Amino acid sequence: MENSRNKICLKRNNFFEFEKLVERLADELYIVDSYFSILNVANEQFYHWVFDTYETKSAALSIDIIDNCIVVNWFFDREIFDLLKRDFTIDKNPVVDIIMHLVDNFIFTDDSGNIQFHFNFANGFEKVCASRASVLSAYYNKVRVAVNVHHDIF
């Protein structure tokens, strides 16, 4: 896949650009609808948190496919990156809780102001997907999430 096709600039009120990009990638990679939803919800929650809480004007975003893993790269200016790194805890924000239940891994890269969300889609991800679908259901039904997603099968 061409990298330039997997890069967008997000601004307030254009999350649909991310949705279009993920939908195209999901089609190309034959990713099931429920996993598409997981990718979408985790990143949409993060998007709204960042743009609403920190009054961010824009964020660069790219998606890479590396070893059966979709890596969503968010790029911010240093000031916003530092605030996000400081506040990305369950104690400070319930949105972080839902994100942490939906991603396989997240990485803050200090030298580039990059935040990565990793979503594995290797063999066996159906079990993780089912577990995460129950988290999403609980989230939308306003139930406190007390289940741990199984990350140990990869």
N, C-alpha and C positions, 0 to 999 in steps of 0.2 A: 504494500500500500504506500502511496505517496505521502510523505510527511506533511507537505503543504496543504493537502486535503484534510488533514486532521488537526488544523490549528484555527482558532477563532479568537476574536476579541469580544468579551462579554461586557455589557454595560447594563445599567438599570433597565429592566423591562425588555431584555432580548434573550431570555433563557431558551426560547424556542430554537435558537441557533444551536445550542448544545443538544437539545432533543433531536434535531434533524441529523446532527453528526452521529450521535449514538445509535439512532435508528438505522442509518446507513451501515455503520460498523456491525451492528447486530445482524443485519441481513447478510453481510459479506462473511461473517464468522459463524452463521447459523446458531445464534444465541437465542435461547427460548425467551418468550415474553416475560416470564416472571423474573428472569435475570436482568433483562432490559429494564424492568421496573425498579429493581434494586439499584442499578447504576444510576438511573434517573433520579430516584428519591434521595439517595445519599448526596448527590451533587446539587440537586435543587435545594435541599435543606441548607447545605453549606452556602450556596449562592445567596439565598435570602438572608441568612445570618450575616454574611459579610457585607452585603450591600445595604441592608437595613440598619445594622448595628454600627458599622464603622463609616457609613456614608462614603463608601468606595465609589469612585467614578468609573473605573474599568478594571478588568483583570484579563490577562492573556491566558489562554487555555490551550493545551495540546493533549492529544491522546496517542499513546504508543502501544503497540502490541509486542510484548516481550515474553517469550517462553510461556505460552498459555496464560498470560496475564494481561489484562487491560490496565494500563497505567494512565490515570488522569492527572495531568500536571497543571497546577494553578500557579500563576506567576503574579506577584504583587510588588509594589514599591516597598522599600525597606521599612518604612514606618508602619504600614498596614501589616506586613509580614510579621514584624516584631510583636504587634498587638495580638495577632491571631495565634502566634506561638505561645504567648503568655496566657491567653484565654481559652486555649483548646483543651479544656478539662471538663469532666463530667460535673464537677463541683460548681463550676461557673456558668454552665450553659446546658440545658436539657437537650438542645439540638445536637450537641457533641455526642451525647449518649446514643441517639439513634444512628448517627453517622458511624460511630465505633462498632455498632452491632451489624452494620451493613457492609463495611469494607474488610478486606483481609489484612491490610496493613496500611499505615500512613506514615509518611516520612517528611520531616521539615529539613530542607537543605539550606543551611544558613548562607553559603556563599552566593547562591543564585536567587534567593527569595522565593523558592519553589516549594510548594506543598504537593505531595503526591498521594493519591489514593490508589491502592492496588486492589484489583478484582480478579481472582483466579477463576479460570473456566476450564481447567484440566479435568481429566477423568475423575468422577466422584463428586463433582461440584453440585450435582443434583441434590445431594444430602444437605449441603450447606445452603443451597437455594431454598429448599423446603423449610429449613430452620429460620432463615431470614424472612421468608414469606410470612411466617407466624409472628415475627417481630413487627413487620409492617402492619399486619392485621391488628395487632395489639395497639400499635401506635395510633392508627387511624380510629380505633375504638376507644381511645383515651385511657387505655389500661397501662399501668406501670409495668415496664418490661423488666422481668426478673429472670429471663432465660439467657443462657450463654450460647452464643453461636459456636458451632463446632468448626474450629480452624485447623484441627490436627490431622485431617485426612489427606493433606497435600504433601 
